[in-house]
Amino acid sequence: MIVESYEDVVVLSGPLRSNFWEAIHTAISLTLKRHPTGVIIDCSGITELTPDGAETFHDAIEFVQEHERARIMVAAVPEHVMAVLRHVPEVRSQLPVAATVAEARKSLDVLQEEEEESARKRKRREPSRAFDRHIVAVISGDESDDQMFAVTKELVETLPAKVVLLYAIVVPRELPLAAPMPKEEEYAAVVLESGKARLIEKGIPCEVRLERTRDIPSILQEVSTEYDAAHVIVGLASDMKGGDEYLKILKAVIERVKKPLMIVRGPRN
């Protein structure tokens, strides 16, 4: 087995017949220092994989999960390798798989460049400014966002605060939580960037937050607690699309979110 690394990628080549974790541990550690959002393992060169060799991936998953907000992905996995991975329970249920290295990188880096540039601009413009209040504003991606933004603007004008724009990607339970979801991630990047532009245009300080979750109420509670939010603002679709399921989620949000919660809805037809 040959191990190479560059940028955010660790490349494995040759047969993997035993647990190779000790050999790739250093490569993954160095990769995470260069690229804190995560590491990609390029499997295209693996010629053979045994169940013992697959344990390498289990150890890698556990190691990366110890690093806050970092993810691990495997890419370009040959079918004969995937066939073995599917039969290792600890691996198949946790290992996110991308078709290519480029797809994996796009998933890892969604919003990263925009946030780094935004942080640099804030640092130049507001070198010592601190915010005592935060408002978590949840983007739904439908017409309810207009009313949510309107109420958020009114709140900030009354009591200055920094707005945390949150968008949550709900990952199906049959997939690992870190699994790439290209369409959803691309859409999330667009709506968050658009939402940030709307607030900046009004002179409202903000940051964007993209989360992956199994259910919306839990992530709202988690993020609002992290920021000790003065308010959590959630838009409500005027047509109540989704029917009973929509109301079920709304009820769970009301029950679980402990911070002051505002649910806003525009006029109904």
C-alpha positions as CSV (number, residue, x, y, z in Angstrom):
1,M,0.0,0.0,0.0
2,I,1.3,3.4,-1.0
3,V,0.2,6.6,0.8
4,E,0.5,10.0,-0.8
5,S,-1.1,13.3,0.2
6,Y,-1.6,16.7,-1.3
7,E,-3.8,19.7,-0.3
8,D,-6.9,18.1,1.2
9,V,-6.5,14.6,-0.3
10,V,-4.9,11.4,0.9
11,V,-4.3,8.9,-1.9
12,L,-4.2,5.2,-1.3
13,S,-2.7,2.9,-3.9
14,G,-2.2,-0.9,-4.1
15,P,-3.7,-3.7,-2.0
16,L,-5.2,-3.0,1.4
17,R,-5.3,-6.4,3.2
18,S,-4.8,-5.3,6.8
19,N,-5.6,-2.4,9.0
20,F,-3.3,0.3,7.7
21,W,-4.4,3.1,10.1
22,E,-1.0,3.6,11.8
23,A,0.6,4.2,8.4
24,I,-2.0,6.8,7.2
25,H,-2.5,8.5,10.6
26,T,0.2,11.0,10.1
27,A,-0.9,11.8,6.5
28,I,-4.5,12.5,7.7
29,S,-3.3,14.6,10.7
30,L,-1.2,16.8,8.4
31,T,-4.0,17.1,5.9
32,L,-6.4,18.3,8.6
33,K,-3.9,21.0,9.7
34,R,-3.8,22.3,6.2
35,H,-7.5,21.9,5.6
36,P,-9.6,22.0,8.8
37,T,-12.9,21.4,7.1
38,G,-12.0,17.8,6.4
39,V,-10.0,15.2,4.5
40,I,-10.7,13.3,1.3
41,I,-9.4,9.7,0.8
42,D,-8.9,9.0,-2.9
43,C,-9.5,5.3,-3.3
44,S,-9.2,5.0,-7.1
45,G,-5.8,3.3,-6.8
46,I,-6.8,0.5,-4.4
47,T,-6.4,-2.8,-6.2
48,E,-7.7,-5.1,-3.4
49,L,-9.6,-4.7,-0.2
50,T,-10.2,-7.2,2.6
51,P,-12.5,-6.8,5.6
52,D,-9.4,-6.4,7.8
53,G,-8.2,-3.7,5.4
54,A,-11.6,-2.0,5.6
55,E,-11.0,-1.4,9.3
56,T,-8.6,1.3,8.3
57,F,-11.6,3.4,7.3
58,H,-13.3,2.8,10.6
59,D,-10.3,4.2,12.5
60,A,-10.0,7.1,10.1
61,I,-13.7,8.0,10.7
62,E,-13.3,8.0,14.5
63,F,-10.1,10.1,14.3
64,V,-11.6,12.8,12.0
65,Q,-14.8,13.0,14.1
66,E,-12.6,14.1,17.1
67,H,-11.9,17.3,15.1
68,E,-14.7,19.9,15.5
69,R,-16.6,20.6,12.3
70,A,-14.3,18.4,10.2
71,R,-15.6,15.7,7.9
72,I,-14.1,12.7,6.1
73,M,-15.0,11.5,2.6
74,V,-13.9,8.7,0.3
75,A,-13.9,9.4,-3.4
76,A,-13.6,7.5,-6.7
77,V,-14.2,4.2,-5.0
78,P,-13.8,1.2,-7.3
79,E,-16.8,-1.2,-7.3
80,H,-14.7,-4.1,-5.9
81,V,-13.7,-1.9,-3.0
82,M,-17.3,-0.7,-2.4
83,A,-18.5,-4.3,-2.4
84,V,-16.3,-5.0,0.7
85,L,-17.1,-1.7,2.4
86,R,-20.8,-2.5,2.2
87,H,-20.2,-5.6,4.4
88,V,-18.4,-3.8,7.2
89,P,-21.2,-2.5,9.5
90,E,-19.1,0.2,11.3
91,V,-17.9,1.6,8.0
92,R,-20.9,1.3,5.6
93,S,-23.2,3.3,8.0
94,Q,-20.8,6.1,8.6
95,L,-18.6,6.6,5.5
96,P,-19.6,9.3,3.1
97,V,-18.9,8.5,-0.5
98,A,-18.4,10.9,-3.4
99,A,-18.2,10.0,-7.0
100,T,-15.0,12.1,-7.6
101,V,-12.5,14.0,-5.6
102,A,-13.9,17.2,-7.1
103,E,-17.4,16.4,-5.8
104,A,-16.0,15.6,-2.3
105,R,-14.0,18.8,-2.2
106,K,-17.0,20.9,-3.2
107,S,-19.1,19.3,-0.4
108,L,-16.4,20.0,2.2
109,D,-15.8,23.6,1.1
110,V,-19.3,24.8,0.7
111,L,-19.5,28.3,2.0
112,Q,-15.8,28.2,3.2
113,E,-14.4,30.7,0.7
114,E,-17.3,33.1,1.2
115,E,-17.0,32.9,4.9
116,E,-13.2,33.5,4.9
117,E,-13.6,36.5,2.7
118,S,-16.4,37.8,4.8
119,A,-14.3,37.4,8.0
120,R,-11.4,39.3,6.4
121,K,-13.7,42.2,5.5
122,R,-15.3,42.2,9.0
123,K,-11.8,42.2,10.5
124,R,-10.8,45.2,8.4
125,R,-14.0,47.1,9.0
126,E,-14.7,46.2,12.7
127,P,-11.4,45.2,14.3
128,S,-12.6,45.5,17.9
129,R,-16.4,45.3,17.7
130,A,-18.2,42.8,19.8
131,F,-21.8,41.8,19.8
132,D,-23.7,41.2,23.0
133,R,-26.8,40.0,21.2
134,H,-27.4,37.4,18.5
135,I,-30.5,36.7,16.5
136,V,-30.7,33.3,14.8
137,A,-32.8,33.7,11.6
138,V,-33.7,30.5,9.9
139,I,-33.8,30.4,6.1
140,S,-36.5,28.1,4.7
141,G,-36.0,28.7,1.1
142,D,-39.6,29.6,0.3
143,E,-41.8,32.7,0.3
144,S,-41.8,32.8,4.1
145,D,-38.2,34.1,4.0
146,D,-39.5,37.6,2.9
147,Q,-41.5,38.0,6.1
148,M,-38.7,36.5,8.2
149,F,-36.2,39.0,6.9
150,A,-38.6,41.9,7.4
151,V,-39.2,41.0,11.1
152,T,-35.4,40.4,11.6
153,K,-34.7,43.9,10.2
154,E,-37.3,45.5,12.6
155,L,-35.8,43.7,15.6
156,V,-32.2,44.7,14.8
157,E,-33.3,48.3,14.3
158,T,-34.9,48.3,17.7
159,L,-32.2,46.4,19.6
160,P,-28.9,46.1,17.7
161,A,-27.7,42.5,17.3
162,K,-25.7,40.3,15.0
163,V,-27.8,38.0,12.8
164,V,-26.8,34.4,12.4
165,L,-28.4,33.2,9.1
166,L,-29.0,29.4,9.5
167,Y,-29.8,26.9,6.8
168,A,-30.2,23.3,7.7
169,I,-29.7,20.4,5.2
170,V,-31.8,17.4,6.4
171,V,-29.8,14.2,5.7
172,P,-31.9,11.0,5.3
173,R,-31.2,8.5,8.0
174,E,-30.1,5.9,5.5
175,L,-27.1,8.1,4.6
176,P,-24.1,9.1,6.8
177,L,-24.6,12.5,8.3
178,A,-21.6,13.8,6.4
179,A,-22.6,12.3,3.1
180,P,-22.3,14.7,0.1
181,M,-25.6,16.1,-1.2
182,P,-24.5,18.2,-4.1
183,K,-27.9,19.7,-5.1
184,E,-28.9,20.6,-1.6
185,E,-25.4,22.0,-0.8
186,E,-25.4,24.1,-3.9
187,Y,-28.9,25.5,-3.2
188,A,-27.9,26.2,0.5
189,A,-24.8,28.2,-0.6
190,V,-27.0,30.3,-3.0
191,V,-29.8,31.1,-0.5
192,L,-27.3,31.8,2.3
193,E,-25.2,34.1,0.2
194,S,-28.4,35.9,-1.1
195,G,-29.7,36.3,2.4
196,K,-26.4,37.7,3.6
197,A,-26.4,40.2,0.8
198,R,-29.9,41.3,1.8
199,L,-28.8,42.1,5.3
200,I,-25.5,43.7,4.4
201,E,-27.4,46.0,2.0
202,K,-29.4,47.2,5.1
203,G,-26.2,47.6,7.1
204,I,-27.0,44.7,9.4
205,P,-24.0,42.6,10.6
206,C,-24.4,38.9,9.9
207,E,-22.8,35.6,9.5
208,V,-24.0,32.5,7.7
209,R,-24.3,29.0,9.2
210,L,-24.8,25.8,7.2
211,E,-25.7,22.7,9.3
212,R,-26.4,19.1,8.4
213,T,-28.9,17.4,10.6
214,R,-31.4,14.6,10.9
215,D,-34.2,16.9,12.1
216,I,-34.8,20.7,12.1
217,P,-35.9,21.2,15.7
218,S,-32.8,19.7,17.2
219,I,-30.4,21.8,15.2
220,L,-32.4,25.0,16.0
221,Q,-32.1,24.2,19.7
222,E,-28.4,23.4,19.3
223,V,-27.4,26.6,17.4
224,S,-29.6,28.9,19.4
225,T,-28.1,27.6,22.6
226,E,-24.5,28.0,21.2
227,Y,-25.1,31.7,20.5
228,D,-27.3,32.3,23.5
229,A,-29.7,33.8,21.0
230,A,-31.9,36.7,22.0
231,H,-34.5,35.5,19.5
232,V,-34.9,32.6,17.1
233,I,-36.9,33.7,14.0
234,V,-38.6,31.1,11.8
235,G,-40.7,31.8,8.8
236,L,-44.0,30.0,8.2
237,A,-45.1,29.2,4.7
238,S,-48.5,30.8,4.1
239,D,-49.8,27.7,2.2
240,M,-48.7,25.4,5.0
241,K,-47.2,23.1,2.3
242,G,-46.6,19.6,3.6
243,G,-49.8,19.4,5.6
244,D,-49.6,17.3,8.7
245,E,-45.8,16.7,8.4
246,Y,-45.2,20.4,8.2
247,L,-47.3,21.0,11.4
248,K,-45.6,18.1,13.2
249,I,-42.2,19.8,12.6
250,L,-43.5,23.2,13.6
251,K,-44.9,21.7,16.9
252,A,-41.5,20.0,17.6
253,V,-39.7,23.4,17.0
254,I,-42.0,25.1,19.5
255,E,-41.4,22.3,22.1
256,R,-37.6,22.0,21.7
257,V,-36.3,25.5,21.1
258,K,-35.7,27.0,24.6
259,K,-34.7,30.5,23.5
260,P,-37.4,33.2,22.7
261,L,-39.0,32.0,19.5
262,M,-40.8,34.0,16.9
263,I,-42.7,32.3,14.1
264,V,-43.7,34.8,11.4
265,R,-46.0,34.4,8.5
266,G,-47.1,36.7,5.8
267,P,-50.7,37.4,4.8
268,R,-52.6,34.4,3.4
269,N,-54.6,34.6,0.2
